[in-house]
């Protein structure tokens, strides 16, 4: 429920290898349904869960959400779902996902979310490991895939599809005795009860099932509300478009329900631009790529209109303004006047593109270039980076709003302690840390040691307790010369350029470091079009640009990338510097298995899939 914002001094850590958040000021709810039930009693007509209806979003009230959840839960009870049973939930992000998830919890069962892009083999692994008795899926095609993936000895008994009327069927199949049983089960819910088994998308290896209790998730809700209460003023709204199978999307919904925030569910990413304007959210939860695309798209439109130089000046002014605020410097009169002008000409349009009412953005899932955060801050939309993992339900650090430290992932959450091991690995202790991996005692013992979760990420702490991520421990490259190279900072620096969509640094066991670079197709087309006819062409034989590199256009692109790589190399030693790079021709994608559903690169897949390109880099020298 809503909390009061209080100003508490935050003291820098005494031990430079350890930082702790403040104690929680209020107790977490006893389970994840408590807030919804309270809102339905206290403010039954409060708009709570919206979906697109034609040219607007239509909301279910708190009372309607609870009534629907109860009815579906009764249908699950009638179907034979018992307390503690696992129920697989496979669907893209949509309103029905939220209703089904809460209904599973109301039946005192356990949600097993699965990405709608999961392969049949991944689904088979999850079904076998989770022991799910019921699967709730989105489409008839999903139903067939899930049914076909189940081994004969699997526990799966029922597969129901949303688009085949699963919600109506469940909501009408439970009788009054089943509704009474639902209420009894909710009354019996305890924090130690398992709420979800989340299978990590996995950048390497088979996904493991992270067991998260109601207490884990309810604690992370309370931690989020207390760390960044500015997100939840009266009449706040949010738009959810991240996969709800991911822990970050889940906590966005749960924290919003906790505070009575209206949650609008986006239809799909292709319609996100128009639905941001329809929903007019006050805060968003995003991955870095979305923010990068917003600025790149705006710059492209400005370039097409002949105002590219003005847009670049506006971004520089936004960045200087943000830096001045962060360092408590006096911002010059000239910068302030320019900022006022650009606010009318540029910044307002960018804010309007996000709906016009966004006051903050939470960004996680991958590293955000500091300059992107500074530019949004200067535009008037502060970006708070956070850090976490599926195993931590999911957030460990992030915020507070003031002061913003771009390039870090914020301070530890309340009741959370971060410690750096001798090798720089980030260790976490707090109430949000999971209880273990399902049926994997060895993996659990390796991850949880003496009460500390070993994240596998490398980091450092600033003097005032902000966490900075340096890379993944397992991604460290050891060259043939014995030099340890952390690829993350190099990759992040190269990825800052609008022409670069992705970068993977290579060098394990090799004589020197190389890189694979993927180009942003929209920015590539723009760069090539901007420079006019390619060498040897005439106005008569020139064809429209399709973004493909040719022998004539590649030197133009490489001249820009050479500067980008040289700039990145200046941040590391000579032994760590990129000696050569290749422009990858095949795009990274979910379908190819080179990206996770949250757009993280699966490094092992990339190294295998692009082995020929990598070998040519070393053979050419």
Secondary structure, DSSP 8 states (H G I E B T S, - for coil): -------------SSTTEEE----SS---SSTTHHHHHHHHH-TT-EEEEEEETTEEEEEEHHHHHHHHHHHHHHHHHHT--TT-EEEEE--S-HHHHHHHHHHHHTT-EEEEE-TT--HHHHHHHHHHHT-SEEEESSHHHHHHHHHHS-TTS---EEEEGGGTHHHHHHHH--HHHHHHHHHHHHH--TTSEEEEEE---SSSS--EEEEEHHHHHHHHHHHHHH-GGGG-TT-EEEE-S-TTSHHHHHHHHHHHHTT-EEEE-S-GGGHHHHHHHH--SEEEE-HHHHHHHHHHHHHHHHHTT-HHHHHHHHHHHHHHHHHHHTT----HHHHHHHHHHIIIIIHHHHHHTTS---EEEE-SS---HHHHHHHHHHT-EEEEEEEEGGGTEEEEE--SSS--TTS--BB-TT-EEEE-TT-EEEEESTTS--EETT-HHHHHHHEETTEEEEEEEEEE-TTSBEEEEEEGGG-EE-TT--EE-HHHHHHHHHTSTTEEEEEEE-TTSSSEEEEEEE-HHHHHHHHHHT-S-TT--TTT-----S---TTTHHHHHHHHHHHHHHHHTTS-GGGSEEEEEE-SS---TTTTSB-TT--B-HHHHHHHTHHHHHHHHHT-
